[in-house]
């Protein structure tokens, strides 16, 4: 039986990677640090996914086990003997797994096990370059990384809500998830044979699909959360926001701003028809009230989501590059500055608390320069438009739609 080693037994690791590889007949070995999760996986050797959609169903994922990341020798042996590997730990945690993977790769080379493909399910641009640089810090100088390791970039679009605490207490392995089940992967990066399994979709131009996910899906999702919050700070769910007509129209227009830019950027991949299909499907999925996805989950982590290469500023820079006016994305970005949604215990996400307490009080110019990475001279036009939208929302949060009109008139 083939084996996949998955770093990260969280939402994407279990609901997507573990599920599709288990169903394809692989043994799934999770590497994680949460003892409760590790113990439960090793005791049950299976877990349950509740698909929350118009047609709900239950999926049992079998043939799984887990290894504690603290057991370095055991982890390295799992990597050395794997048929394929994957990561789903979150971009900020990648630095913690590079030494573990490197140790396994060294052992693997000595065992003459052949190339190892690593599917990087992290939703970051330039993931393979970042991953390669991280691994090289922990490998010998003469290690043949480029010929023995495939670093597979992906586009992950699956939405998994935060599990309610009372449900998590009863069953720490249970997951709620939407029906969508695809890993779009870089076809050219595989060193070994590409697994022919349902849900894995290899693409030749991976960069195009990473950008589509980030600048349409992630950006549109975030704008939904931010406009929902400033429209009504008591609003809880994404479906409530997208069912508000002005928000829905604005989110759809924002996604089309990116869509038009992507058609210009990647004309061999995208056109009006396939971008429309993508956007229409996303709007439908955002409107899935059965999923119970929250503004808090979708909008949290403002320092990351407002950074230069992420979903908001990155989309605006792409629009600027391709000469596409982007008033809706601009206002959605300005709205993010005021996002203060809380979790079920009434707490801000820790990075959003840092933003609210230490960054926001320094003013919009500081945020645009230090968080968004915008230069007030080189990025003068974008800098000014976000700032104007910010001040209008600051004066009257309900006037965000008027800010779109003002920017549109300037274009």
C-alpha positions, -999 to +999 in steps of 0.1 A: +000+000+000+013+035-009+018+060+019+014+098+020+029+118+048+009+149+056+023+177+077-006+193+095-037+174+107-059+205+106-087+216+084-072+213+050-049+184+059-078+162+070-108+175+051-090+176+017-056+160+014-062+132+038-096+125+024-088+123-013-056+102-008-073+079+016-102+073-008-075+066-035-062+037-013-032+054+004-023+051+040-023+086+054+002+095+081-003+129+097+025+148+114+012+173+140+020+188+174-014+187+190-013+157+214-051+153+217-054+151+179-025+127+175-038+104+202-073+104+188-061+096+152-040+067+165-068+054+186-096+056+160-075+052+128-104+071+111-123+103+113-156+118+101-163+147+078-198+162+077-204+178+043-225+209+049-244+217+018-278+215+001-271+178-001-255+169+032-236+137+037-211+120+060-176+109+048-156+084+068-118+087+062-101+054+070-065+041+072-050+070+090-025+074+118-004+102+133+031+110+145+041+137+169+064+163+152+085+163+184+096+127+176+122+138+150+136+104+143+102+088+137+091+117+115+123+116+094+118+078+089+082+084+077+094+110+052+123+087+041+098+059+033+069+079+019+055+076-016+045+112-016+042+140+010+021+171+015+020+201+038-010+220+052+004+238+082-001+274+073+025+298+058+037+310+092+045+275+103+065+263+074+098+272+091+090+247+118+088+217+094+118+224+071+142+208+095+120+177+099+116+172+061+153+179+055+163+152+080+139+128+063+153+137+028+189+131+039+179+097+053+159+090+021+189+096-001+210+072+020+183+046+016+182+052-022+144+055-021+142+078-051+126+112-056+099+126-033+072+149-044+059+173-017+024+189-024+025+224-008-011+232+002-004+266+017-021+291-007+010+314-010+025+328-042+060+315-051+055+286-027+080+263-043+107+290-042+100+298-005+099+261+003+132+254-015+150+283+003+137+270+036+148+234+030+183+244+017+191+260+051+188+225+067+204+204+039+241+197+031+256+220+004+260+191-019+224+177-014+208+172-049+175+189-040+165+199-075+168+164-089+153+145-060+125+166-046+094+179-064+081+210-048+045+211-060+026+244-058-011+242-054-043+262-055-066+252-026-101+265-027-119+244-001-137+262+027-137+247+061-154+267+090-141+268+126-156+240+146-178+251+175-161+244+208-188+221+222-187+200+190-149+198+191-150+187+228-173+158+219-152+147+189-119+163+183-116+146+149-149+157+134-148+183+106-175+203+089-166+212+053-182+222+020-186+197-009-158+212-030-129+188-032-100+198-056-063+203-053-051+221-084-014+213-086+017+222-107+020+195-133+055+204-143+070+202-108+065+165-102+096+144-101+079+111-098+047+097-114+017+120-109-009+102-089-041+096-109-066+102-082-099+119-081-096+155-068-060+161-079-060+183-110-025+189-125-021+222-145+007+234-168+005+271-159+003+269-121+010+306-115-022+315-133-043+293-110-025+305-078-032+341-088-068+332-097-074+317-063-057+345-044-071+375-063-106+363-070-115+337-044-095+350-014-099+386-022-137+383-028-141+362+004-122+388+024-141+418+010-174+400+018-162+397+055-150+433+057-181+449+041-203+427+062-187+439+094-187+476+086-224+473+074-234+456+107-208+447+134-232+422+149-233+402+116-218+368+121-220+347+090-206+350+054-239+340+040-256+369+058-232+393+042-234+379+006-272+379+008-271+417+014-276+430-022-251+460-021-224+438-006-231+410-031-229+434-060-197+450-047-180+416-041-190+404-075-177+436-092-144+433-071-139+397-083-145+409-119-119+436-115-094+408-107-110+386-134-104+412-161-068+416-150-062+379-150-076+376-185-051+402-196-023+386-176-030+349-187-049+350-219-040+314-227-057+302-195-086+326-188-115+342-207-148+358-199-166+325-199-144+305-176-139+335-152-177+340-151-182+303-142-156+306-115-171+338-100-207+325-102-196+293-084-179+312-057-209+335-050-230+303-047-205+288-023-202+320-002-240+318+001-239+283+016-256+289+050-253+252+059-215+257+062-218+283+089-186+301+079-181+332+099-169+368+091-143+362+119-127+332+102-126+346+067-115+381+077-090+375+105-053+381+104-053+417+090-014+421+090-011+391+066-042+399+045-033+435+040+004+428+031+017+437-003+016+403-020-016+390-005-052+391-017-061+428-014-030+449-022-017+422-045-050+423-065-049+461-067-013+460-079-023+435-106-052+457-116-030+487-118-004+468-139-031+458-164-049+492-165-081+478-149-100+503-127-107+487-093-130+509-071-147+479-054-114+462-044-101+496-032-131+501-009-130+465+003-093+471+012-101+503+031-129+485+049-104+459+062-088+486+084-120+487+105-125+449+108-129+439+145-149+406+143-145+384+174-146+346+179-173+327+198-157+336+231-158+373+223-120+376+215-102+392+186-077+371+167-044+378+184-029+395+153-060+416+148-057+427+185-021+437+177-034+456+147-062+473+166-040+482+197-007+490+181-009+495+144-042+512+137-036+541+162-006+551+141-028+562+113-036+552+077-003+564+063+016+541+086-007+512+077-003+517+040+035+520+042+044+495+069+016+468+066+005+472+030+041+478+017+030+507-005+053+536-013+036+570-011+056+581-042+059+551-064+024+538-056+010+573-053-024+568-071-032+536-052-020+551-019-043+581-024-074+561-034-073+537-005-067+566+019-096+586+005-119+555+009-106+549+044-114+585+055-149+583+040-156+550+059-141+564+090-164+594+089-195+572+081-192+534+078-225+532+060-212+554+032-188+528+018-209+525-014-206+562-020-168+558-017-169+534-047-188+560-067-162+587-059-133+564-070-152+554-101-156+591-111-119+596-108-109+567-130 
